[in-house]
Amino acid sequence: MYEIVKKHIVEEYKSDHHLLLSLIKSNIGIRKSEHKSISKFGGAPLLPRRFDIKEYLEKPLSFLCQIFVDEFQSLDEYKYLKKGTILYFFINPNLSYPIKKEDFKVFSLPYHKDFSKHKDSNQLVFDELFLEFFSHYNFPSYQSYVMEKVEKDNFELDEEIEEIQDFINTYNNLTLDSEGSQLFGNPQAIQGTVSLHWAINSLRLNYNFSEKELLKIRKEEEEFILLLQLDVSDIKFTEVFGDGVFYFGIKKQDIVNNIFNNIELVYQST
């Protein structure tokens, strides 16, 4: 797909095509599937038969989703996650904001065919939705640090970016009325930016930061990548969480080393 997108940008935007190509990033789009898959939102997680979930969760949390790497690996340019791995996401359905570390949990396990559904009647169970993946591309959000730097150089790219994104969405048969769900790539923030909030939370700073602290924040932002963007409207969990998007951010060094206990979670809504 990249060659198709690149050809369109080069042919239509000759003077700006180098900059536009430097901004666009690959991601793995997520949508509901009509076919059964290991990757899914809701239902009960697939886990080893004698698996003690209490060893992984500091407090009772509800199963949010599981992502099986093998089901999207052919689309993945980054190869951060190991083949044969399932990534699990658990969450407190009674969230308060800002979100605390103990209100969510992410971990991974190597998948085996003898895994079975792990049901816990004490947890809220969301409706099960099977997933499929597709190759997708998008640009940074309008208030992201990357776009701020571009704007400082007096580049006016809003119309070009909007047109290119429409071209990509049409190619993927997407009619996006919301941000959509995805793995990796540029997070699509409802409120302008996401990485800033990941960095502030990671550094344990407040929003009345100094110029000196801002330099630390910018450096910290560069360490984070998007792990999972989860659009609540996609998964019909709006009755529980409202109409918004979850953004799970992880440091590049952590995901390469299969470390998931330093993740930052931000929720944004309109």
C-alpha positions in Angstrom: 0.0 0.0 0.0 2.9 2.4 0.7 3.9 2.6 -2.9 0.3 3.6 -3.9 0.3 6.3 -1.2 3.8 7.5 -2.2 2.9 7.6 -5.9 -0.1 9.8 -5.1 1.8 12.2 -2.9 4.7 12.5 -5.3 2.5 13.1 -8.3 0.0 15.5 -6.6 2.3 17.5 -4.3 5.7 17.7 -6.0 7.0 20.7 -4.0 6.1 19.3 -0.6 6.3 15.5 -1.2 9.5 15.0 0.8 8.0 16.6 3.9 4.7 14.9 3.5 6.3 11.5 3.2 8.4 12.1 6.3 5.3 12.8 8.3 3.1 9.9 7.3 3.4 6.6 9.2 2.3 3.1 8.8 -0.2 1.7 11.3 -2.3 -1.5 11.5 -6.0 -0.6 11.4 -8.4 -2.7 13.5 -12.1 -3.4 12.7 -14.8 -5.8 13.5 -14.6 -9.2 11.7 -17.5 -11.5 10.6 -15.1 -14.4 11.1 -13.9 -16.0 14.3 -10.4 -14.9 15.3 -8.1 -15.1 18.3 -7.9 -11.3 18.4 -11.0 -9.8 19.9 -12.6 -7.2 22.1 -14.6 -8.3 25.1 -15.8 -11.8 26.0 -13.5 -14.0 28.0 -9.7 -14.0 27.5 -7.9 -17.1 26.1 -5.4 -18.2 28.8 -3.5 -21.3 29.9 -5.7 -23.8 31.7 -4.4 -23.3 35.2 -3.5 -19.7 34.8 -3.8 -17.6 38.0 -4.9 -14.2 36.8 -4.4 -12.7 40.2 -0.6 -13.1 39.8 -0.9 -10.5 36.9 -3.6 -8.2 38.2 -3.0 -6.1 41.3 -6.7 -5.7 41.7 -9.9 -7.0 39.9 -10.0 -5.7 36.4 -12.2 -6.4 33.4 -10.9 -8.0 30.2 -10.8 -5.4 27.5 -9.2 -7.1 24.5 -6.5 -9.5 23.3 -4.4 -9.1 20.2 -2.7 -12.1 18.5 0.5 -11.0 16.8 0.3 -13.7 14.1 -3.0 -12.3 12.8 -1.4 -9.0 11.7 2.3 -9.7 11.4 2.3 -9.7 7.6 1.1 -6.1 7.7 3.5 -4.9 10.4 6.5 -2.8 9.3 7.8 -2.4 12.9 8.1 -6.0 14.2 8.1 -4.9 17.8 6.1 -7.8 19.0 7.2 -11.4 18.9 5.5 -13.9 16.6 3.2 -16.4 18.5 2.4 -13.8 21.2 -0.9 -12.6 22.5 -1.1 -9.2 24.1 -3.8 -8.8 26.8 -5.4 -5.5 28.0 -7.4 -5.3 31.2 -9.2 -2.2 32.6 -11.2 -0.9 35.5 -14.7 -0.2 34.1 -15.2 2.4 36.8 -12.4 4.7 35.7 -11.8 8.0 37.3 -9.5 10.6 35.7 -6.6 11.0 35.6 -6.2 7.3 35.1 -4.0 5.5 37.7 -1.6 2.7 36.9 -3.6 0.2 39.0 -6.6 0.9 36.8 -5.3 -1.0 33.8 -2.9 -3.8 33.0 -1.2 -5.0 29.8 0.9 -8.2 29.5 1.8 -10.8 26.9 2.0 -14.6 26.8 3.2 -17.0 24.1 0.1 -18.6 22.6 -0.6 -22.4 22.8 -3.5 -24.3 21.2 -4.6 -25.6 24.6 -5.5 -22.1 25.8 -9.1 -21.9 26.9 -11.6 -19.1 27.9 -11.0 -17.8 31.4 -14.3 -16.8 32.9 -14.6 -14.8 36.1 -18.1 -14.0 37.2 -16.8 -11.1 39.4 -15.6 -9.1 36.4 -17.8 -7.1 34.0 -17.8 -8.9 30.7 -18.0 -6.8 27.6 -19.7 -8.2 24.4 -17.4 -10.3 22.3 -16.3 -8.8 19.0 -13.8 -10.6 16.7 -11.2 -8.5 14.9 -9.5 -8.2 11.6 -6.5 -6.0 10.6 -5.6 -3.9 7.6 -2.7 -1.8 6.4 -3.2 1.9 7.0 -1.4 5.2 7.0 -2.0 8.5 8.7 -0.4 11.8 9.7 0.3 13.2 13.2 -2.4 15.0 15.0 -2.6 18.7 14.5 -1.3 19.8 17.9 1.4 17.1 18.1 5.0 18.1 18.8 5.9 17.0 15.3 3.3 19.2 13.6 4.3 22.2 15.9 7.8 22.0 14.5 6.5 21.9 10.9 4.3 24.9 11.5 7.3 26.8 12.9 8.9 26.5 9.5 5.9 28.2 8.0 4.6 25.1 6.1 0.9 25.2 5.4 0.0 21.6 4.9 -3.5 21.3 6.4 -5.4 21.0 3.1 -2.8 18.6 1.6 -2.9 16.3 4.6 -6.7 16.3 4.6 -6.8 15.4 0.9 -4.2 12.6 1.2 -5.9 11.1 4.3 -9.2 11.1 2.4 -7.4 9.3 -0.5 -6.0 6.7 1.9 -9.4 6.2 3.7 -11.2 5.8 0.4 -8.6 3.2 -0.7 -9.3 1.2 2.5 -13.1 1.6 2.1 -13.2 3.6 5.3 -15.8 6.2 6.2 -14.4 7.5 9.4 -16.8 9.3 11.6 -14.4 8.9 14.5 -10.7 8.4 15.2 -10.8 4.6 14.6 -8.8 1.8 16.3 -5.2 1.0 15.4 -1.8 -0.5 16.5 1.3 1.7 16.2 1.7 4.7 13.9 0.6 8.2 14.5 -2.1 8.5 17.3 -5.2 10.3 16.1 -5.9 12.6 19.1 -9.3 14.0 19.8 -7.8 16.8 21.8 -4.9 17.7 19.6 -2.1 15.6 21.1 -1.4 12.5 23.1 2.3 12.1 23.5 2.5 15.3 25.6 0.2 13.6 28.2 2.1 10.4 28.1 5.4 12.3 28.8 3.9 14.4 31.6 2.5 11.3 33.3 5.7 9.4 32.9 7.8 12.2 34.4 5.2 12.7 37.2 4.9 16.4 36.4 1.8 18.6 36.6 0.5 20.8 33.8 2.0 24.0 35.3 5.4 23.0 34.0 8.4 25.4 33.6 10.3 26.0 30.4 13.1 23.8 31.8 10.6 21.0 32.4 9.2 21.4 28.9 12.6 20.5 27.5 12.4 17.2 29.6 8.9 16.6 28.4 9.8 17.0 24.7 12.7 14.6 25.2 10.4 12.1 26.9 7.8 12.4 24.2 10.3 11.1 21.7 10.7 7.9 23.7 7.0 7.0 23.4 5.2 5.2 20.6 1.6 4.3 20.3 0.9 0.7 21.2 -2.9 0.6 20.9 -5.5 3.2 20.0 -8.9 2.0 21.0 -12.0 3.9 19.8 -14.8 3.1 22.2 -17.4 3.7 19.5 -15.8 0.9 17.4 -16.4 -1.6 20.2 -19.7 -0.4 21.4 -18.5 0.2 25.0 -19.9 3.7 25.1 -22.4 2.8 27.9 -19.5 2.0 30.2 -16.8 4.6 29.1 -18.7 7.3 27.2 -17.8 8.3 23.6 -14.1 8.6 23.4 -10.7 6.9 22.7 -8.1 5.1 24.8 -4.4 5.7 23.9 -1.9 3.2 25.3 1.6 4.6 25.0 4.8 2.6 25.5 8.5 3.5 25.3 10.4 2.0 22.3 13.0 0.4 24.6 10.3 -1.3 26.7 8.4 -2.9 23.8 11.6 -4.2 22.2 12.4 -5.8 25.5 8.8 -7.2 26.0 8.2 -4.9 29.1 4.6 -3.8 29.5 4.5 -2.5 33.1 5.5 1.1 32.3 2.7 1.9 29.8 0.9 5.2 30.0 -2.8 5.3 29.3 -4.7 8.5 28.2 -8.4 8.8 27.5 -9.9 11.6 25.4 -13.4 12.4 24.5 -15.2 15.2 22.7 
